[in-house]
Amino acid sequence: MKKIILLTIVFIYTSIASLFSQNDKAYFKEYEPGYYQNFILKDVRGFKEKTKKNTKRKYLKMDQSGMKLPNDPSLYKTYWTEPTTSQGNTGTCWDFSTTSFYESEVYRLHGKHVKISEMFTVYWEYVEKAKRYIQERGNSNFSEGSEGNAVKRIYEKYGAVPRSAYDGMENGRAYYSHADMYKEMNTFLKSLKQSNAWNEEFGLNTIKSILNHHMGVPPIEFDFEGKHYTPKSFLKKYLKLNMDDYVDILSYMQEPYWKKVEYKVPDNWWHSKDYYNVPLDTYMELWNYAIQNGYTMSIGGDVSEAGFSRKTNCAMIPDFDIPYDYINEYARQFRFSNKTTTDDHGMHCVGWYKAKDGKMWYLIKDSSSGSRNHNDNDAMFGYYFFRDDYVKLKMMDFCAHKDVLKKYINKFR
C-alpha cells in the first residue's frame, strides 16, 4: 500500500512538474557601465565611472544566448519616423516618444517630414506642473516624469514648434541634462511650501527664469520653410494635427471597462481621466489592428524585467516568470497592484513582424540610453524588439489615432 501511495505521489508530482515545466534559463549579471555612463554622463559633467557598492549587485536576467531573435529592424514592416534621438540625462521619455509619434502622424496624414521640438513641450509642462504645485499648496507631484498625453495637452494650450526654432540645449552640450535645472526648481518650490508663501505670479516667474537660464526662452513667433508662424499657427497650419483625433487606450481591472478612467500613477500628476479602459483581449486586438494597418503608437509601461535584455534589445516574458499561455488580465493587474509593473518608460511602436511560431513582435523606437549599448552603426541602436507576451503583461497604455478605436467607440457612449 505504501508503495502504491508513493508511486501515486510521484506520478502526481511528475504530472504537475510537466505541466509547469520550463525551457527558459536565467543567469546573474553584474552591473556594467553602458551608454549612459560612457557618453551621456561624461558629456554632462565629465563623469568618470567609479566603483560603488551597488555596482557589484547581481541581477537575474533571462538567458537569451543561442536564441534566434528578430532583433534586426529590416525584418519588420515599418512606418516612417524621424531617426532615433537621445533624451540624454532627462526624465522626458514621455515627451520624446509622443513627439516622435506625432511626427509620424504628420507624415502619415500629410506626407511631411518634420522634426518637432521636444523641449518646447517640456518647458511648458514644467510651468504647468509648478502652477498646480503652487495652487495645491505643495500637494501635487513635481518631477521630470509625465504621461504621453501631456504632449497633447501642451499642444492644445501652447502649440508646437520645430526643433530648429527651439532645441532647448545648453551651449556646448551634446546631450540634454535637466538634473541641475530640476534640482533648482524643486528646491525653490519646496522653499515656498516651507515658508507658506504661495504667490503664484512670483512662483511661476521664478520657475520660468530658471528654465530660461538652462533651456533658453521659447519662441513666441518664428520662420519655418519661408513662412512666419506662432506656435499655435504652426500646429494648426503646418502640422495640421487635430488633438481631438487622438485617444489613450488603457487596460487594467481596478477601474471599470468601457469607461474613460483615471490612470492612477504618479506621472499622471494632473489626474487625467481621459483613458479609454478596455479588457485585455480588446487591448491586444486594438494594438495589433493599429500596427498592422498603418498606425504607429506612443506606448508606456515597464522595462525593468528579467526578460528585458539590453544585450539583445529584445523583451519577452520568460516562462520561469509566467508561461506564455497563462498571461491574462489577472496576471497583468496582479503585477500592477503589487508594483512589480510600474509606469517606467515611454516609447514609440513603429513596426511589426510575425515569427514562424505565430508570435507577434513589435519594433520599438526608443530615446533612452538602454537601447544604445551598441555601436551607433548597429541596426539595433535606438530600438527595442518586444514579443507580444511582453506587451500583454507589461505595456499598460498606448496613444493612437481615434480611428483605431472606432469599432468600439459606441461602447463608451
C-alpha positions in Angstrom: 0.0 0.0 0.0 2.8 2.4 0.9 4.5 1.7 -2.4 1.3 2.4 -4.3 0.8 5.7 -2.4 4.4 6.7 -3.1 4.1 5.9 -6.8 0.8 7.9 -6.9 2.5 10.8 -5.3 5.5 10.6 -7.7 3.1 10.4 -10.6 1.1 13.4 -9.5 4.3 15.4 -8.8 5.7 14.4 -12.2 2.5 15.4 -13.9 2.4 18.8 -12.2 6.1 19.4 -12.9 5.5 18.5 -16.6 2.5 20.9 -16.7 4.7 23.8 -15.4 8.0 22.7 -17.0 10.2 25.5 -18.2 12.6 25.8 -21.0 13.9 29.4 -20.4 17.0 29.8 -18.4 18.5 32.6 -16.3 21.8 33.9 -15.1 23.1 36.5 -12.7 24.6 39.6 -14.4 26.7 42.2 -12.6 26.2 45.9 -13.3 28.2 47.2 -16.2 28.5 50.9 -17.2 27.0 51.5 -20.6 26.0 54.2 -23.0 24.6 56.4 -20.2 27.8 56.4 -18.2 30.3 56.3 -21.1 28.7 59.0 -23.2 25.9 61.0 -21.6 27.3 61.5 -18.1 30.8 62.2 -19.4 29.2 64.9 -21.6 27.1 66.3 -18.7 29.8 66.5 -16.1 33.0 64.9 -17.2 31.8 61.8 -15.4 34.3 59.1 -14.6 32.9 55.8 -13.6 33.8 54.9 -10.0 33.3 51.6 -8.3 30.4 51.8 -6.0 28.9 49.3 -3.7 25.7 49.0 -5.7 27.6 48.4 -8.9 28.5 44.9 -7.6 24.9 43.9 -7.3 23.9 41.0 -9.4 20.7 41.0 -11.5 18.7 37.9 -12.5 18.4 38.0 -16.3 16.8 35.7 -18.9 19.5 33.8 -20.8 18.7 34.7 -24.4 22.0 33.3 -25.8 21.6 30.8 -28.6 18.0 32.0 -29.3 17.2 33.1 -32.8 15.8 36.5 -32.2 14.3 39.0 -34.6 16.4 41.9 -33.4 17.0 43.4 -36.9 14.7 46.3 -37.9 14.9 45.1 -41.6 12.8 42.1 -40.7 9.9 44.4 -39.7 7.1 46.1 -41.6 7.8 49.7 -40.5 6.3 53.1 -40.9 8.1 56.4 -41.3 9.7 58.1 -38.4 12.4 60.6 -37.8 15.8 59.0 -36.8 16.1 58.0 -33.2 17.3 60.7 -30.9 18.6 60.6 -27.3 16.7 62.1 -24.3 20.1 62.4 -22.6 20.1 62.8 -18.8 16.5 63.7 -18.6 13.3 62.0 -17.5 11.5 63.0 -20.6 10.8 59.7 -22.4 7.0 60.6 -22.3 7.8 63.6 -24.5 10.4 62.1 -26.9 8.2 59.0 -27.6 5.0 61.0 -28.1 6.7 63.8 -30.2 8.1 61.0 -32.4 4.6 59.6 -32.7 3.1 63.0 -33.8 6.0 63.4 -36.3 4.9 60.1 -37.8 1.3 61.2 -37.8 2.2 64.4 -39.8 3.9 62.2 -42.4 1.0 59.6 -42.4 -1.6 62.3 -42.9 0.2 65.0 -44.9 3.4 63.4 -46.3 5.6 66.0 -44.5 9.0 65.2 -42.8 9.3 67.4 -39.8 11.4 67.3 -36.5 9.2 68.8 -33.8 10.8 70.3 -30.7 10.6 68.1 -27.6 11.9 70.8 -25.3 9.3 73.4 -26.2 6.8 70.9 -24.7 9.0 70.1 -21.7 9.4 73.8 -20.9 5.6 74.5 -20.7 5.0 71.2 -18.9 7.3 72.3 -16.1 5.4 75.6 -15.9 2.1 73.7 -15.7 3.5 71.4 -13.0 4.7 74.3 -11.0 1.4 76.1 -11.3 -0.5 73.1 -10.0 2.0 72.6 -7.2 1.5 76.2 -6.0 -2.3 76.0 -6.4 -2.4 72.7 -4.4 -0.1 74.1 -1.7 2.6 71.5 -2.5 0.2 68.6 -2.7 1.0 67.8 -6.3 3.7 65.8 -7.9 6.6 67.8 -9.3 9.1 65.6 -11.1 10.7 65.1 -14.5 8.2 62.4 -15.5 4.8 62.8 -17.1 2.5 60.9 -19.3 2.4 60.8 -23.1 -1.0 62.6 -23.3 0.7 65.6 -21.6 2.1 66.4 -25.1 -1.5 66.6 -26.4 -2.5 68.9 -23.6 0.5 71.2 -24.1 -0.1 71.4 -27.8 -3.7 72.4 -27.2 -2.7 75.2 -24.8 0.7 76.4 -26.2 1.1 75.0 -29.7 4.2 73.4 -31.1 7.5 74.5 -32.8 10.1 72.8 -35.0 13.3 71.8 -33.2 15.2 74.2 -35.5 13.3 77.0 -33.8 13.9 75.8 -30.2 16.2 72.9 -29.3 16.5 73.7 -25.5 20.1 72.5 -25.4 22.6 74.2 -23.2 25.5 75.7 -25.1 28.4 73.3 -25.8 26.5 70.2 -24.7 26.0 67.1 -26.9 23.2 65.6 -24.7 20.3 67.1 -22.7 20.6 67.2 -19.0 18.0 68.5 -16.6 19.4 67.3 -13.3 20.7 70.7 -12.1 17.7 72.6 -13.5 15.2 70.2 -11.9 17.1 70.4 -8.6 17.0 74.2 -8.6 13.3 74.3 -9.4 12.4 71.6 -6.9 14.4 73.4 -4.1 12.6 76.7 -4.9 9.2 75.1 -4.8 9.9 73.3 -1.5 11.0 76.7 -0.1 7.6 78.1 -0.9 6.0 75.2 0.9 8.3 75.7 3.9 7.6 79.4 4.2 3.9 79.1 3.1 4.5 81.8 0.6 2.1 80.8 -2.2 2.3 83.8 -4.5 1.5 82.2 -7.9 2.8 85.1 -10.1 6.1 85.2 -8.2 6.5 81.5 -8.1 5.9 81.0 -11.9 8.1 83.9 -12.8 10.9 82.3 -10.8 10.3 78.9 -12.4 10.4 80.5 -15.9 13.6 82.3 -15.1 15.3 79.0 -14.1 14.0 77.4 -17.3 15.1 80.3 -19.4 18.6 80.1 -17.9 19.1 76.4 -18.6 17.0 75.9 -21.7 16.6 79.3 -23.3 13.4 81.4 -23.8 10.9 79.6 -26.0 9.8 81.5 -29.2 6.5 83.3 -29.5 7.0 83.5 -33.3 9.5 82.2 -35.8 10.1 81.5 -39.5 10.0 78.0 -41.0 10.3 77.0 -44.6 9.8 80.5 -45.8 6.7 81.2 -43.7 6.0 83.0 -40.4 4.3 81.2 -37.6 3.4 81.3 -33.9 3.4 78.0 -32.0 -0.3 77.7 -32.3 -0.4 78.5 -36.0 2.4 76.1 -36.6 0.3 73.3 -35.0 -2.8 74.3 -37.0 -1.5 75.3 -40.4 1.7 73.3 -40.8 1.4 70.2 -38.7 -2.3 70.2 -39.2 -2.9 67.9 -36.3 -6.3 68.0 -34.5 -5.7 66.9 -30.9 -9.3 65.7 -30.6 -8.3 62.9 -33.1 -6.1 61.1 -30.6 -7.1 58.7 -27.8 -5.3 57.0 -24.9 -6.1 53.3 -24.5 -5.6 51.6 -21.2 -6.3 48.1 -19.8 -6.4 47.5 -16.1 -9.0 45.8 -13.9 -9.1 48.2 -11.0 -11.3 50.6 -13.0 -14.5 49.7 -14.9 -14.0 48.5 -18.5 -15.7 50.5 -21.3 -15.3 53.7 -19.3 -13.0 56.7 -19.5 -11.0 56.5 -16.3 -8.0 57.9 -14.5 -4.7 56.2 -14.9 -3.6 56.2 -11.3 0.2 56.6 -11.5 2.4 59.5 -10.1 3.3 60.7 -13.6 -0.4 61.4 -14.3 0.1 64.3 -11.9 -2.9 66.3 -13.2 -5.2 63.2 -12.7 -6.3 62.9 -16.3 -9.5 60.8 -16.7 -9.2 60.5 -20.4 -8.1 56.9 -20.7 -10.3 54.5 -22.6 -10.2 51.4 -20.4 -10.8 48.1 -22.3 -10.4 44.4 -21.5 -7.0 42.9 -22.2 -8.1 40.9 -25.2 -9.6 44.0 -26.7 -6.4 46.0 -25.9 -4.3 43.5 -27.8 -6.8 43.4 -30.6 -6.6 47.2 -30.9 -2.8 47.2 -30.6 -2.4 44.6 -33.4 -5.0 46.3 -35.6 -3.2 49.6 -35.3 0.3 48.4 -36.1 -0.8 46.2 -38.9 -2.9 48.9 -40.6 -0.5 51.8 -40.9 -0.7 53.4 -37.5 2.1 53.9 -35.0 1.6 54.3 -31.3 3.1 56.1 -28.4 3.3 53.4 -25.6 4.1 53.3 -21.9 4.9 50.6 -19.4 7.5 48.6 -17.5 11.0 47.9 -18.8 12.7 46.5 -15.7 12.1 42.8 -16.2 14.4 39.7 -16.3 13.3 39.2 -19.9 14.2 42.7 -21.0 17.7 42.5 -22.4 20.0 45.4 -23.1 22.3 43.0 -24.8 19.9 41.7 -27.5 17.5 44.6 -27.1 14.7 42.0 -27.0 11.9 41.9 -24.4 9.9 38.8 -23.7 8.4 37.1 -20.6 10.4 34.0 -19.6 8.4 31.0 -18.6 10.0 31.0 -15.1 8.1 34.2 -14.5 4.8 33.1 -16.1 4.2 30.7 -19.0 3.1 32.4 -22.2 -0.4 31.0 -22.3 -1.1 31.9 -18.7 -0.9 35.6 -19.2 -4.3 37.2 -18.7 -5.9 40.3 -17.1 -5.5 38.9 -13.6 -1.7 38.3 -14.1 -1.4 41.8 -15.5 -3.4 43.5 -12.7 -1.6 41.5 -10.0 1.7 42.9 -11.1 0.4 46.4 -11.3 -1.2 46.2 -7.9 1.9 44.8 -6.2 4.1 47.4 -8.0 6.2 44.9 -9.9 4.7 46.5 -13.0 5.4 50.2 -12.9 5.0 53.1 -15.3 8.7 53.4 -16.1 9.1 54.3 -19.7 7.5 55.8 -22.8 8.5 54.6 -26.3 7.2 54.6 -29.9 5.9 51.4 -31.6 6.8 51.7 -35.3 6.6 48.3 -36.8 5.7 44.6 -36.6 6.9 41.1 -37.5 5.2 37.7 -37.3 7.6 34.9 -36.4 7.3 31.4 -37.8 5.8 30.2 -34.5 3.0 32.6 -34.9 4.1 35.0 -32.2 4.0 38.7 -33.0 7.0 41.0 -32.4 7.0 44.8 -32.4 9.7 47.3 -33.4 10.0 49.9 -30.7 11.8 53.2 -31.3 13.5 54.4 -28.1 15.1 57.6 -26.8 16.7 56.2 -23.6 20.3 55.1 -23.1 19.3 51.5 -22.6 18.7 50.9 -26.3 22.1 52.4 -27.2 24.5 50.0 -25.7 25.8 49.1 -29.2 27.8 50.7 -31.9 25.8 53.5 -33.4 26.2 51.8 -36.8 24.5 48.7 -35.4 20.9 48.4 -36.7 19.7 47.8 -33.2 20.9 51.2 -32.0 17.9 53.1 -30.6 15.5 50.3 -31.0 13.9 47.5 -28.9 12.1 44.4 -30.1 9.1 43.4 -28.0 7.4 40.0 -28.2 3.6 40.1 -27.8 3.6 38.5 -24.4 5.7 41.3 -23.1 3.2 43.9 -24.4 0.3 41.9 -23.0 1.8 41.7 -19.5 3.8 44.9 -19.2 2.7 47.6 -21.5 0.0 49.5 -19.7 -1.3 52.0 -22.2 -0.9 53.5 -25.7 -1.9 56.5 -27.7 -3.2 56.2 -31.2 -5.4 57.9 -33.8 -9.1 57.6 -32.8 -9.8 55.6 -36.0 -8.1 52.6 -34.2 -10.9 52.7 -31.6 -13.9 53.3 -34.0 -15.1 49.6 -33.8 -15.7 50.0 -30.0 -16.3 53.7 -29.6 -20.0 53.4 -29.1 -19.4 51.2 -26.0 -18.1 54.3 -24.3 -21.2 56.3 -25.0 
